[in-house]
């Protein structure tokens, strides 16, 4: 499997109606979310790119899968989530419509790693959790509530200081 970072689209599909499917290794890289770093595993993912030449540009489809590894967003323990990415782009160079221009195509060259990275970010779940029922951390002491027995983790609550004057009346 070849490793590409950019592809010259005109060499792959030179005339309208042409199409090609490429298998290659993609490096989507790390994702920074909420001050934490999430790694994609394997670092080089097996990917498939389908290129179709249209009358005035290209229709592109990118697919790859792997695992995102990093801290759980609730308890900060290790988390790993399987992700399958499927992304589509259209690039028609002769138009002024931004919807028909791909930000990953510059002068006929497709930036695969940038598209792969952004597609990975969009495919990630809103919350990366170590397990679906993660209880998170205690707001008072910071202990993981995943390890605590149900109802066993309790902190006495301090009385509301706004009621201090009333308590003095007793």
C-alpha positions in Angstrom: 0.0 0.0 0.0 1.4 3.3 -1.0 1.8 6.4 1.3 0.6 9.7 -0.2 0.4 13.1 1.2 -0.9 14.9 -1.9 -2.3 13.6 -5.2 -2.4 15.4 -8.5 -6.0 14.9 -9.5 -5.5 15.5 -13.3 -3.1 12.6 -13.5 -5.5 10.2 -11.8 -8.7 11.2 -13.7 -7.7 13.4 -16.7 -11.0 13.7 -18.6 -14.8 13.9 -17.7 -16.2 10.5 -16.9 -12.9 9.0 -15.7 -12.6 7.6 -12.2 -10.2 5.8 -10.1 -10.0 4.0 -6.7 -6.8 4.2 -4.8 -5.7 2.3 -1.7 -3.1 4.1 0.4 -1.8 4.9 3.9 -3.1 8.0 5.5 -1.8 9.9 8.6 -4.7 11.7 10.2 -2.5 12.8 13.1 -3.4 13.9 16.6 -6.6 15.7 17.7 -6.5 18.4 20.4 -9.8 18.7 22.3 -10.4 20.5 25.6 -6.7 20.7 26.3 -6.2 17.0 25.8 -4.5 15.1 23.0 -6.2 12.2 21.3 -4.1 9.8 19.1 -5.4 7.9 16.1 -4.3 4.3 16.0 -2.8 3.0 13.9 -0.8 6.1 13.1 -0.9 5.2 9.4 -4.4 4.0 8.5 -5.3 2.0 5.5 -7.5 4.4 3.4 -9.5 4.3 0.2 -9.9 7.3 -2.1 -12.4 7.3 -4.9 -12.0 10.1 -7.5 -14.5 10.8 -10.2 -14.0 13.4 -12.9 -17.1 15.5 -13.5 -17.7 17.9 -16.4 -16.2 20.8 -14.5 -14.2 19.3 -11.6 -14.0 16.3 -9.2 -16.2 14.3 -6.9 -14.1 12.7 -4.1 -14.8 10.1 -1.4 -12.4 9.1 1.4 -12.9 6.2 3.8 -10.7 4.9 6.6 -11.2 3.4 10.1 -9.2 3.0 13.3 -9.3 3.8 17.0 -9.0 7.2 18.8 -7.1 6.8 22.1 -6.9 9.5 24.9 -8.3 10.5 28.2 -12.0 9.9 29.0 -13.9 13.2 29.0 -15.6 12.4 32.3 -13.1 10.6 34.5 -9.8 11.3 32.6 -9.0 7.6 32.6 -7.8 5.9 29.4 -10.4 5.7 26.7 -10.4 4.1 23.2 -13.2 4.5 20.7 -13.6 2.8 17.3 -14.2 5.3 14.5 -15.1 4.7 10.8 -14.6 7.8 8.7 -16.4 8.5 5.4 -16.0 11.9 3.9 -17.0 13.4 0.6 -15.8 16.5 -1.2 -16.6 18.3 -4.5 -14.2 20.5 -6.3 -15.2 22.6 -9.3 -12.4 25.0 -9.9 -14.3 27.3 -12.4 -17.0 28.4 -10.0 -17.4 31.2 -7.4 -19.7 29.1 -5.2 -17.8 28.1 -2.1 -20.0 25.1 -1.6 -18.5 23.6 -4.8 -14.8 24.3 -3.9 -12.9 22.0 -1.7 -10.5 23.6 0.8 -8.2 20.5 0.4 -7.6 21.0 -3.3 -5.1 23.6 -4.3 -4.0 24.1 -7.9 -5.3 20.6 -8.8 -3.5 18.8 -5.8 -5.5 17.1 -3.1 -4.0 17.3 0.5 -4.9 13.9 1.8 -3.6 14.3 5.4 -5.4 17.6 6.0 -8.6 16.1 4.7 -8.1 13.0 6.7 -7.5 14.9 9.9 -10.5 17.2 9.5 -12.7 14.2 8.6 -11.6 12.4 11.7 -12.5 15.3 13.9 -15.9 15.5 12.4 -16.5 11.7 12.8 -15.5 11.7 16.4 -18.3 11.3 19.0 -19.2 14.4 21.1 -17.9 12.6 24.2 -15.1 10.1 24.3 -15.8 7.9 27.3 -13.9 5.0 28.8 -17.2 3.2 29.0 -20.8 4.2 28.2 -21.8 4.4 31.9 -18.8 6.4 33.1 -19.7 8.2 36.3 -16.9 10.8 36.1 -15.1 12.4 39.0 -16.4 13.6 42.4 -16.9 17.4 42.2 -15.7 17.7 45.8 -12.6 15.5 46.1 -11.9 14.4 42.5 -12.1 10.7 43.2 -13.2 8.5 40.3 -16.9 7.6 40.9 -16.5 4.5 38.6 -14.7 2.7 41.4 -17.0 3.8 44.3 -19.8 1.6 45.5 -23.2 3.1 44.6 -24.3 5.5 47.4 -21.0 5.0 49.3 -19.3 8.1 48.1 -20.8 11.0 50.1 -19.5 14.4 51.4 -21.3 16.2 54.2 -22.7 19.5 52.8 -21.8 22.7 54.5 -24.7 24.9 55.6 -25.5 27.8 53.3 -23.7 30.9 54.8 -26.6 33.1 53.8 -28.6 31.6 56.7 -26.0 32.3 59.4 -27.9 35.2 60.9 -31.0 33.0 61.3 -29.1 30.3 63.0 -27.8 32.8 65.6 -31.4 33.4 66.7 -31.7 29.8 68.0 
